[in-house]
Amino acid sequence: LAQRLAAAGLREALVSLHAHRADKSDTLTAAPGTFERTVAGIRNLCDAGVDVVINHVLTEQLARDFPDFVRFVASELAHDRLVVTLAVAGRIDRGPLDDSVLPRLSSLAEPVLEGLLLARELGVTVRDLVHPCGIAPCILGGDPRVFDRATMRKVATRGVVGESEGCVKPTSCRSCIFDDYCFGIRREYADEYGTDELVPVVAPPPSGTDIE
């Protein structure tokens, strides 16, 4: 099937893979047996010449497991056609979602930063970290090893129309060096938890600075 898709003109595929173990993945997706099939499909697509973007959604548990997920990708799925993108689980458009999987953004900082730095070390490409369902730079302390404004794209709109519609930022974010590149947080999240976790980064922190 992967070869037929490539022959038909498929150039890039977005594939969801949310855990590094079958038991966790199959439980989370409520689809037993799909982990092994998904992993095989990713390999087959890459081998057929299709670029693959792994969509990895962060819940409370999956965030803690993220470094192990990176190790799994590096050891089992390594390919020059493969990249990983991250999204934070949330009530998009107030859709139903089990409260137990919803993470607080501040709880993501330590394991996600560890996983991102490990990804650099192991050659796993992680792209598009900052997007409407992604992670604001300040959550990870604006760490320059992760966020390089020279390679980041600017947000085209400011919460009125277009790609950043549905996202909000407090006025204090205007002093942040990443303001032009950051979507802020989803309105649903802000309504439930507020915006206090968004703390402006006023100067690039020294490389290697620990997140407090």
N, C-alpha and C positions, 0 to 999 in steps of 0.2 A: 504493500500500500504506500509506504514512504517513497519508494522508487517511482510509482505511478504519479504520485502527487508532484514530485520534483519534475518529472517529465511533462506534466501538465502546466508547469510554470510557477509552482509554489516556490517562493524565495525565502520567506520567513514564517515561522510558526511560534505562537505564544502558547506554552504548555504549563499548566498549573502543577506544581509539585511542592507540597507543603510540609514534608517531613523526610527524614533520612532513614526511617525504618518502616517496614510494611505495617506493623501493628498500629503505630501512631497514625500513619497516613490513612489507612483504611478505616480506622475509627473516626477520624476527623471528617473525612469525606462521606462516611456512611456508605461506602462502596467497596465491599470486601473484594480482594483480589486485584484491585486496580493499580496498586503501587508497582508491582512487578511489570505489569503491562505498560504503564506509563514510562518507567525507566527504559524498557526495551524500545518503546516508540521514540524516545528522545535520541537514543543511540542510533536507531535506524534512520531517523530524519537527518541527523548530522552526517552520517555516512553516505546518505543519498545526495548530499550537497545543499541541504536546506539549513539556513541559519535558525537556531532555536533560542528563544528567550524563555528561561524558566521563571514563571511567576510564583514567588514565594511570599505567602501572606503571614504576617507576624501576629500571633496571639500571645497571651501571657506565657504559655508553655513553650510555644515554638520559638519565641524570642530567646528563652533560656537555652534552647537546643541549637540556636543558630550557628555557633562555632562548629558543632558536630555536623550540621548540615553542610557547611562549607567543606569540611574534611571529606564528607561523602562525595560531594560534587567533584572535588579535586582527584579523588582516588578512583571513582567509578564512572564518571561522566566527562572527564577532561577531554575537551575538543576545541579546536580553534574557531569553530562555528557556534560555540555555546556561550551565552551570557546569562546572568541572573539579575532579576529586578525584584525589589521589595515593595510590599504594600502593607499598611497597618489595618488589621481587621477593624471594621467600624459599621455603624448603622447608616449605610449610604441611603439617602432619601428615606430615612426612618424605616428601613426594611426590618423584618424580624431577625433577631440574632440572639443566641444564647449569651446571657450576661457573663458567663464563666470564661468565655474566650476573649472578651474585650480587654485590651491592655491599656494601662495608663502610659502615656508617652514617656514619662520620666523613668518608668521601670524598664524601658527598652535600652536605655543608654549603654550600660555596661556590657551586656552580652552582644548587642549589635555592633558596638565599636570593636570589641574583641574579634567578632566574626569578620568584619570588614578589613581589619588589619591582617588577619590570618589569610583572607582571600588574596590580598596583595602579595603576601609571602608565598602562597601556593599557586599563584597564577590563575586564579578564578576571577573573571571579569564581572564586576557588579556595576550596573549602569542605572541611570534615572532614579537615583535615590530620592531626589526632591521632585515631587509632583503632588497633585491634589490629595492622593491617598498615601503619600510617602511620609518622609521624616524631615521636619524642619531642621536646618543646620544647627540651631541653638540647642536642640535636644541632645546632640552629641558634642556640645561645647564648641561648635564651629571648627572642629579639629582639622587643621590644614592637610593632614595626611589623607583625609577623606573628601574635604570640600575645597576645590580649587576654583575660584571665581573666574579665572582665565578660561576654563573649559566648561563652565556652567552657562546654561542659556537663561536669558532674562524672562520673567513672567510678562506675558503680553498684555494682560488686563489685571485690574485690581478689584476683584470681587464683584464686578458689575455684570459683565457678560463674558462669554467665551470660556476658556479653559479653567480659569480660577473661580468661576461662578460656584457658589456653595461653600467657599472657603472664607475664613475671617482671620484678621490679625488685629491686635490692639494697636492704638496709636503709638505706643512706645517702640514698636518694631521699626518705625521710621528712622531710628538712630542706629539700627543694626547694619553692619557692613554687608549682610546678605539680603537686605530688604528687597532689592530689585530682582532677586533670584528665588525668592521663597513664596510659597502659596499660603503659608500659615497653617491653620488646622481646619478640619471640616466643621461646618456650623453645628452639626449634630453633636460633635464632641464638645465644642465650646459651650453649647447649651447645657450639657450634663456636667462637665468638669470645670468650666471656666477656661481662661487663657493664661493663668498665672505661670504655667510651665514654659511659656515662651519668654525667654529672657534675652534681650538684645546682645549680640556679640559686637562690641564696640571697637575691638582691635583684634587682629589675628593672634590667637594664642600661640605660644612657642610650641614647636613640634615636640610631641611626646608628653604634653601637659595632661595630667590626670583630670578626669571629669569629676566634679564634686556633686 
